[in-house]
Amino acid sequence: MIKSKHLIEIGDVTNDEIYEILENAKTFKEINDRPIKKLPTLRGKTVINLFLEPSTRTRSSFELAEKRLSADSLNFSASSSATVKGESLLDTAETFDAMKVDMVVARHKYGGYCRILADHMDARIVNGGDGIHQHPTQTLLDLFTMQERMGTVEGKTVGIIGDIVHSRVAGSLAPALKRLGARVIFIAPPSYLPAVPAALGAEVSHSLDAVLPELDVVYLLRIQGERANGLSVPSLREYSMLYGMDSRRMAKVQKDALIMHPGPMNRGVEITPEVIADPRAVVLDQVNAGVAVRMSVMYMMLGGEDDGAAA
Amino acid sequence: MALLLKGGRVVDPAIEMDAVLDVLIEDGVFKEVAQAIEAPQGAKIIDCTSMIVTPGLFDLHVHLREPGQEYKETIASGTAAAAHGGFTAVAAMPNTKPVIDDGAAVRFIADRAKETAAVKVYPLGAITKGEKGESLAEMADMKAEGALAFSDDGRGVQNPLMMRRALEYAQVLGTPLLLHEEDEALLAGGCINEGLASTRLGLPGSPDLCESLPIMRDIEIARYVGEAPLHFCHVSTKESVEAIRRAKAAGLPVSAEATPHHLLLTEDALDASYNTNLKMNPPLRTEEDRQAVLDGLLDGTIDCIASDHAPHAPQEKQLEFELAANGTVGLETTLSLIVDKLVRPGTMSWAQFVRACARRPREILGLPIVKFEPGEAADVTVIDPEAEITVTTDWLVGKSKNSAFLGEKLKGAAREVIVDGELVLEAGTLVGRGKMAAEL
């Protein structure tokens, strides 16, 4: 089970807990391959998916995980929500708290907002992505995929490529990999780098071509058009020339390396269709692992509770 | 009624006074400052044994929020807080709603202060209309109504031509500009220091360059324009301090202030709790910056300490960090923080304290300083250097409780505050106009 009440940052779980989450996820992954994909584990538990920022895959992944564990879940999205009417997040938190829910999975465009939920609710909070801060369940599913394919991340070199300063994915993945014994290299132009990469456990390179042969994992981030507007990089085209993965660059990638992407992908920008089709690309494995890993997280946070008494 | 302050250590570096003396106050002015003064008939005697007696403290950078945001603070509540914190006078920033940008608005502040304030209030006017940075505000009219200086505090003047014209105009009037320096293009939405904190917490960063670059720009504009007096508000970075030091060495008429939070806190105070009471503008910087600001204060590059008292209601602070309002209240904690953290450990002398908190703020605004000499206006702060306080929401008398220092236990506090010979704080309790203002 997980000691921390909440999963807001990847730092909330210990290395041993991470390994346990990944181990249990294997079982859930098998269940996801069965014709009847349902367990009674979280029967009677209520989970709210509070997504104040648009999301398709993360919200669907959580929702499937909840349903397959028999939790009662409710979706609350930005457009349908009271936030449109000017309700503060504090009031949203207190309102749901009054309705007695067991867990809130939340996404919002502002870093650190989970703290407001945690401070004003009894429910356990799972961060589904907060601004440019962290996205811990994405990290766990990425680790699952890496472990599944490579056995371990220890001693491996992972290159994270793209708009890192605006990436919550990188914000939790890099420190987790570092803790688990991997080497992390941020590969990006200076405008896409955080102020202190070392604070996230990463080294820096500005040249993808220079480090590509060293990488065991090529982790590509989505490039958002509005952040390639000529101020940060000249154009998407030039970004692709310097940092995009295409067939030419694939020739330099190790035979057994992995190409990963948290989605949604910009085909032709950070990744070409040929790369997606390469057997080394494991993007759909990541999505597949997502449901299992989230089932595992929820099981380990809520499953051990008897009749609502905190574990 | 006459007041006799008995046996306190009177510290007034302006007249090279630092001795245990009695101070007799009558008709709002100092009557006599000497040893063993005989109390006149009917005089109120206040035993000041072991107390520090200083010229009344002056905070030249506070936000009183009236008119327009009386739910945060009023001239009455803010000056009650000032009296509680040991200040006999404050200068009120003009970024109210509406902005104080014409003579009538300045007069409103002066009139409201006369009716409701616990301590002296000096209105400041805006540099540009509505603090929009687009056209000059009517500075001459505001000056005629009593504005001592001009500031667009809360925002930097972005356009260098606007700044040039403002400096030229202010120079003719002989009034200083108090500059909030911030380049909004470089800021790009940053809300905490760009560095370790922004990386760790995943929040947009504000590079120190945002502040030092416009400071350097305006020093150069001032040099070009001539003798325009410039005052830099809430200096927070090492590069800013160095630029100001160079400007002073070059003989330019520049001055600067530092806040207690930039002197005492760093970005390291920000953690996973995302405490929005630590969100301020400029943001808390690095230890190197903090040390540079403190060194600047100690060597005189930074002239004075100002609280940048910025009251906000809970609903403006209990928000996502990026959406929360900037600022901390400070009028009630400045004295105790500086005494506890800098004066008591010996980093700063009492004479330096008086210079930074009483003398320089008045000089920067062109006001006469308070001197312990017969006939001078009797604005006095009596400090108990051994008094222990805990900063709690109950202890703060101001309307808003958004202090960056909540929970802090501090040694050293104001015991008496005297404004024009009248007690507004006595034995740590608001009295007279202090009590009136607190109850309004």
Interface residues (C-beta under 8 A of the other chain):
Chain A: I8 E9 G11 S88 L89 L90 H108 Y110 G111 G112 Y113 R115 I116 D130 G131 I132 H133 Q134 R168 G171 P194 A195 V196 P197 A199 L200
Chain B: E194 G195 L196 S198 T199 R200 L201 G202 L203 P204 G205 A272 S273 Y274 Q315 Q318 L319 E320 F321 E322 L323
